[in-house]
Amino acid sequence: MATSPLNVYPSFHARSNSLPSRQHPIASQIDENLNRLRASQSASTSSSSIGHQLNCLQDLYDSVDMLLQLPLAQQSLAQEQQRKSVEQLLDGSLMLLDACGTAKDALSQTKECTQELQSILRRRRGVEGPANEVRKYLTSRKAVRKAICKALKSLKHMENKLSKDGETGAMISTLKQVEAVTISILQSLLSFISGPEAESKSSPWSLVSKLMHQKKVTCEEEEHKTNEIANAEATLRSFIKSGSMKHAENAQSELENSERCIQDLDEGLESFFRRLIKARVTVLNILNC
């Protein structure tokens, strides 16, 4: 089994004079949440495991919000010598929000196409009508992959830049670890939404596969079995190839599973998205005070 991306962190060297030598209970809570997320990444990349990770990420940012309310933490971030590091964190939060936006758009577009296709399959007349709509769905999925590919490239750039950062204070170090874990979870989420490579090696997903090669926890075949979105797409491709109404019936069931999966992921992502915005606004307010 491949090493979990959350078990591989950038080296953050913290100075002990930025926060008291005795760790604050909230800082301990953040460490516990980080460790919980690391452990969760050792599981297979199923929709349920990713949903669990999004819930854990919400808990982590709730703890971060409490940390940012502490006067000592605010004083640490407001120091002039920390300004560059804080601005880098703010820049990073914008990129994370962009990645969340891409994931939200991808889920919304896939859900809309899924619901339209379900409606058409229920009132199907022969094979040709549904086949045309299935092709539209598959074309939509290509567009989703292209957008996800771009978002993953940005996250990879963030990850590489974060790993090269030098010595920082304890407060900045903690927030960078939070940023690193967020990158990893969003990478897992985006690659799940995109699904395994479905077509030729020249497809947009091939680049995603290369970017995520070291991030895989399970093999593609095992991931495919636990990816409802990918299962629906695979069944639809079988329908196009065979023209069999049996595959159309199977597709209806897979599309229902995919829609439920998308709904669950979308709710978890939306809750996290709001917390990410709140954290960014809080840091901005601290910096501008």
C-alpha positions as a Python dict, from the first residue, in 0.01 Angstrom:
ca = {
    (1, 'M'): (0, 0, 0),
    (2, 'A'): (135, 344, -92),
    (3, 'T'): (234, 596, 174),
    (4, 'S'): (-45, 830, 273),
    (5, 'P'): (4, 1185, 154),
    (6, 'L'): (-82, 1306, 504),
    (7, 'N'): (202, 1109, 654),
    (8, 'V'): (452, 1310, 452),
    (9, 'Y'): (472, 1669, 579),
    (10, 'P'): (700, 1957, 492),
    (11, 'S'): (963, 2027, 758),
    (12, 'F'): (847, 2323, 966),
    (13, 'H'): (1110, 2438, 1213),
    (14, 'A'): (945, 2637, 1490),
    (15, 'R'): (1112, 2877, 1734),
    (16, 'S'): (1011, 2810, 2093),
    (17, 'N'): (974, 3178, 2186),
    (18, 'S'): (669, 3241, 1967),
    (19, 'L'): (430, 3059, 2199),
    (20, 'P'): (468, 2941, 2559),
    (21, 'S'): (676, 2628, 2609),
    (22, 'R'): (369, 2462, 2757),
    (23, 'Q'): (133, 2379, 2473),
    (24, 'H'): (-210, 2539, 2485),
    (25, 'P'): (-504, 2293, 2500),
    (26, 'I'): (-636, 2426, 2168),
    (27, 'A'): (-297, 2363, 2004),
    (28, 'S'): (-312, 2009, 2143),
    (29, 'Q'): (-659, 1972, 1994),
    (30, 'I'): (-528, 2082, 1655),
    (31, 'D'): (-251, 1823, 1679),
    (32, 'E'): (-510, 1556, 1756),
    (33, 'N'): (-719, 1660, 1456),
    (34, 'L'): (-412, 1653, 1233),
    (35, 'N'): (-322, 1306, 1355),
    (36, 'R'): (-679, 1190, 1299),
    (37, 'L'): (-663, 1312, 941),
    (38, 'R'): (-329, 1139, 886),
    (39, 'A'): (-478, 814, 1011),
    (40, 'S'): (-789, 853, 794),
    (41, 'Q'): (-576, 878, 481),
    (42, 'S'): (-452, 523, 532),
    (43, 'A'): (-800, 399, 437),
    (44, 'S'): (-915, 339, 80),
    (45, 'T'): (-1022, 642, -121),
    (46, 'S'): (-1393, 560, -112),
    (47, 'S'): (-1665, 821, -97),
    (48, 'S'): (-1731, 735, 268),
    (49, 'S'): (-1365, 778, 364),
    (50, 'I'): (-1340, 1110, 180),
    (51, 'G'): (-1664, 1223, 343),
    (52, 'H'): (-1512, 1132, 679),
    (53, 'Q'): (-1199, 1332, 596),
    (54, 'L'): (-1410, 1637, 508),
    (55, 'N'): (-1583, 1607, 845),
    (56, 'C'): (-1247, 1582, 1019),
    (57, 'L'): (-1128, 1884, 822),
    (58, 'Q'): (-1428, 2079, 953),
    (59, 'D'): (-1331, 1984, 1309),
    (60, 'L'): (-975, 2094, 1240),
    (61, 'Y'): (-1084, 2436, 1118),
    (62, 'D'): (-1318, 2476, 1415),
    (63, 'S'): (-1010, 2430, 1634),
    (64, 'V'): (-812, 2673, 1418),
    (65, 'D'): (-1090, 2929, 1461),
    (66, 'M'): (-1064, 2894, 1840),
    (67, 'L'): (-685, 2930, 1817),
    (68, 'L'): (-715, 3248, 1611),
    (69, 'Q'): (-936, 3402, 1881),
    (70, 'L'): (-658, 3378, 2139),
    (71, 'P'): (-487, 3715, 2208),
    (72, 'L'): (-146, 3547, 2210),
    (73, 'A'): (-207, 3396, 1867),
    (74, 'Q'): (-328, 3728, 1730),
    (75, 'Q'): (-23, 3906, 1870),
    (76, 'S'): (203, 3647, 1709),
    (77, 'L'): (45, 3690, 1365),
    (78, 'A'): (39, 4070, 1395),
    (79, 'Q'): (416, 4098, 1444),
    (80, 'E'): (585, 4285, 1163),
    (81, 'Q'): (847, 4012, 1115),
    (82, 'Q'): (566, 3762, 1057),
    (83, 'R'): (388, 3973, 796),
    (84, 'K'): (543, 3802, 493),
    (85, 'S'): (459, 3456, 627),
    (86, 'V'): (102, 3561, 707),
    (87, 'E'): (58, 3708, 359),
    (88, 'Q'): (183, 3380, 212),
    (89, 'L'): (-79, 3195, 417),
    (90, 'L'): (-346, 3431, 286),
    (91, 'D'): (-230, 3371, -70),
    (92, 'G'): (-245, 2998, -2),
    (93, 'S'): (-598, 3026, 137),
    (94, 'L'): (-710, 3190, -187),
    (95, 'M'): (-573, 2898, -387),
    (96, 'L'): (-747, 2655, -152),
    (97, 'L'): (-1073, 2843, -202),
    (98, 'D'): (-1021, 2821, -579),
    (99, 'A'): (-967, 2445, -551),
    (100, 'C'): (-1283, 2414, -340),
    (101, 'G'): (-1470, 2614, -602),
    (102, 'T'): (-1351, 2378, -873),
    (103, 'A'): (-1464, 2078, -669),
    (104, 'K'): (-1802, 2238, -598),
    (105, 'D'): (-1855, 2322, -966),
    (106, 'A'): (-1751, 1970, -1070),
    (107, 'L'): (-1995, 1811, -826),
    (108, 'S'): (-2275, 2048, -928),
    (109, 'Q'): (-2223, 1990, -1300),
    (110, 'T'): (-2199, 1613, -1260),
    (111, 'K'): (-2508, 1606, -1037),
    (112, 'E'): (-2711, 1811, -1286),
    (113, 'C'): (-2609, 1588, -1578),
    (114, 'T'): (-2678, 1279, -1367),
    (115, 'Q'): (-3031, 1391, -1283),
    (116, 'E'): (-3108, 1482, -1645),
    (117, 'L'): (-2981, 1146, -1765),
    (118, 'Q'): (-3182, 958, -1503),
    (119, 'S'): (-3498, 1134, -1619),
    (120, 'I'): (-3428, 1048, -1983),
    (121, 'L'): (-3351, 682, -1908),
    (122, 'R'): (-3678, 648, -1715),
    (123, 'R'): (-3882, 755, -2018),
    (124, 'R'): (-3655, 600, -2279),
    (125, 'R'): (-3785, 510, -2623),
    (126, 'G'): (-3541, 267, -2781),
    (127, 'V'): (-3164, 294, -2755),
    (128, 'E'): (-3069, 588, -2978),
    (129, 'G'): (-3229, 865, -2770),
    (130, 'P'): (-3060, 772, -2441),
    (131, 'A'): (-2733, 704, -2624),
    (132, 'N'): (-2717, 1064, -2744),
    (133, 'E'): (-2774, 1193, -2392),
    (134, 'V'): (-2515, 954, -2252),
    (135, 'R'): (-2261, 1098, -2496),
    (136, 'K'): (-2346, 1446, -2369),
    (137, 'Y'): (-2288, 1325, -2014),
    (138, 'L'): (-1950, 1179, -2106),
    (139, 'T'): (-1854, 1502, -2282),
    (140, 'S'): (-1946, 1692, -1967),
    (141, 'R'): (-1723, 1462, -1765),
    (142, 'K'): (-1432, 1547, -1995),
    (143, 'A'): (-1482, 1915, -1918),
    (144, 'V'): (-1491, 1836, -1546),
    (145, 'R'): (-1162, 1646, -1574),
    (146, 'K'): (-998, 1934, -1755),
    (147, 'A'): (-1092, 2180, -1479),
    (148, 'I'): (-982, 1937, -1210),
    (149, 'C'): (-651, 1880, -1384),
    (150, 'K'): (-582, 2255, -1367),
    (151, 'A'): (-677, 2269, -998),
    (152, 'L'): (-452, 1974, -915),
    (153, 'K'): (-159, 2141, -1087),
    (154, 'S'): (-212, 2449, -869),
    (155, 'L'): (-231, 2239, -553),
    (156, 'K'): (85, 2053, -652),
    (157, 'H'): (261, 2386, -698),
    (158, 'M'): (142, 2492, -351),
    (159, 'E'): (263, 2167, -202),
    (160, 'N'): (608, 2201, -356),
    (161, 'K'): (639, 2562, -242),
    (162, 'L'): (528, 2475, 109),
    (163, 'S'): (789, 2200, 139),
    (164, 'K'): (1066, 2452, 64),
    (165, 'D'): (967, 2700, 335),
    (166, 'G'): (1230, 2757, 599),
    (167, 'E'): (1219, 2831, 970),
    (168, 'T'): (902, 2988, 1109),
    (169, 'G'): (745, 3066, 1444),
    (170, 'A'): (527, 2810, 1616),
    (171, 'M'): (200, 2980, 1520),
    (172, 'I'): (291, 3003, 1152),
    (173, 'S'): (420, 2646, 1163),
    (174, 'T'): (85, 2522, 1293),
    (175, 'L'): (-108, 2707, 1024),
    (176, 'K'): (123, 2573, 755),
    (177, 'Q'): (60, 2219, 874),
    (178, 'V'): (-312, 2291, 852),
    (179, 'E'): (-260, 2420, 498),
    (180, 'A'): (-60, 2109, 405),
    (181, 'V'): (-328, 1871, 529),
    (182, 'T'): (-595, 2072, 349),
    (183, 'I'): (-402, 2043, 22),
    (184, 'S'): (-385, 1666, 61),
    (185, 'I'): (-756, 1626, 135),
    (186, 'L'): (-854, 1845, -160),
    (187, 'Q'): (-621, 1648, -387),
    (188, 'S'): (-792, 1327, -279),
    (189, 'L'): (-1137, 1479, -326),
    (190, 'L'): (-1062, 1619, -671),
    (191, 'S'): (-904, 1299, -798),
    (192, 'F'): (-1204, 1103, -667),
    (193, 'I'): (-1448, 1330, -852),
    (194, 'S'): (-1242, 1300, -1170),
    (195, 'G'): (-1224, 923, -1139),
    (196, 'P'): (-965, 683, -1286),
    (197, 'E'): (-849, 718, -1643),
    (198, 'A'): (-1138, 613, -1867),
    (199, 'E'): (-1001, 670, -2213),
    (200, 'S'): (-667, 693, -2390),
    (201, 'K'): (-339, 794, -2236),
    (202, 'S'): (-372, 1129, -2409),
    (203, 'S'): (-682, 1219, -2209),
    (204, 'P'): (-668, 1505, -1955),
    (205, 'W'): (-682, 1248, -1674),
    (206, 'S'): (-342, 1111, -1776),
    (207, 'L'): (-179, 1427, -1642),
    (208, 'V'): (-385, 1403, -1325),
    (209, 'S'): (-263, 1043, -1284),
    (210, 'K'): (98, 1155, -1311),
    (211, 'L'): (47, 1434, -1060),
    (212, 'M'): (-126, 1203, -816),
    (213, 'H'): (92, 895, -870),
    (214, 'Q'): (264, 923, -532),
    (215, 'K'): (-64, 1007, -362),
    (216, 'K'): (-248, 685, -439),
    (217, 'V'): (-334, 469, -143),
    (218, 'T'): (-493, 184, -332),
    (219, 'C'): (-457, 58, -685),
    (220, 'E'): (-680, 204, -954),
    (221, 'E'): (-887, -112, -981),
    (222, 'E'): (-968, -112, -610),
    (223, 'E'): (-1042, 262, -617),
    (224, 'H'): (-1277, 214, -909),
    (225, 'K'): (-1484, -37, -713),
    (226, 'T'): (-1542, 220, -437),
    (227, 'N'): (-1601, 522, -661),
    (228, 'E'): (-1971, 562, -735),
    (229, 'I'): (-1913, 841, -987),
    (230, 'A'): (-1661, 631, -1180),
    (231, 'N'): (-1887, 326, -1164),
    (232, 'A'): (-2172, 518, -1324),
    (233, 'E'): (-1945, 647, -1598),
    (234, 'A'): (-1805, 301, -1669),
    (235, 'T'): (-2157, 154, -1698),
    (236, 'L'): (-2258, 432, -1936),
    (237, 'R'): (-1955, 364, -2154),
    (238, 'S'): (-2056, -2, -2165),
    (239, 'F'): (-2404, 105, -2275),
    (240, 'I'): (-2261, 313, -2559),
    (241, 'K'): (-2041, 26, -2676),
    (242, 'S'): (-2306, -246, -2655),
    (243, 'G'): (-2629, -57, -2723),
    (244, 'S'): (-2793, -301, -2481),
    (245, 'M'): (-3090, -186, -2276),
    (246, 'K'): (-2964, -411, -1999),
    (247, 'H'): (-2672, -172, -1955),
    (248, 'A'): (-2920, 117, -1952),
    (249, 'E'): (-3102, -46, -1661),
    (250, 'N'): (-2772, -98, -1480),
    (251, 'A'): (-2685, 265, -1550),
    (252, 'Q'): (-2999, 385, -1373),
    (253, 'S'): (-2894, 208, -1056),
    (254, 'E'): (-2535, 335, -1079),
    (255, 'L'): (-2655, 691, -1147),
    (256, 'E'): (-2871, 679, -833),
    (257, 'N'): (-2568, 570, -630),
    (258, 'S'): (-2360, 843, -792),
    (259, 'E'): (-2618, 1110, -711),
    (260, 'R'): (-2629, 1009, -343),
    (261, 'C'): (-2249, 1012, -331),
    (262, 'I'): (-2232, 1358, -491),
    (263, 'Q'): (-2493, 1494, -249),
    (264, 'D'): (-2298, 1371, 55),
    (265, 'L'): (-1966, 1507, -73),
    (266, 'D'): (-2122, 1839, -168),
    (267, 'E'): (-2268, 1889, 180),
    (268, 'G'): (-1935, 1812, 347),
    (269, 'L'): (-1745, 2036, 106),
    (270, 'E'): (-1987, 2326, 155),
    (271, 'S'): (-1948, 2308, 534),
    (272, 'F'): (-1570, 2306, 505),
    (273, 'F'): (-1577, 2587, 246),
    (274, 'R'): (-1756, 2816, 493),
    (275, 'R'): (-1498, 2741, 763),
    (276, 'L'): (-1211, 2810, 524),
    (277, 'I'): (-1360, 3150, 438),
    (278, 'K'): (-1406, 3229, 806),
    (279, 'A'): (-1044, 3144, 885),
    (280, 'R'): (-921, 3363, 599),
    (281, 'V'): (-1136, 3659, 710),
    (282, 'T'): (-1011, 3623, 1069),
    (283, 'V'): (-646, 3627, 960),
    (284, 'L'): (-712, 3926, 733),
    (285, 'N'): (-869, 4114, 1023),
    (286, 'I'): (-571, 4034, 1246),
    (287, 'L'): (-329, 4155, 981),
    (288, 'N'): (-522, 4479, 921),
    (289, 'C'): (-574, 4573, 1285),
}
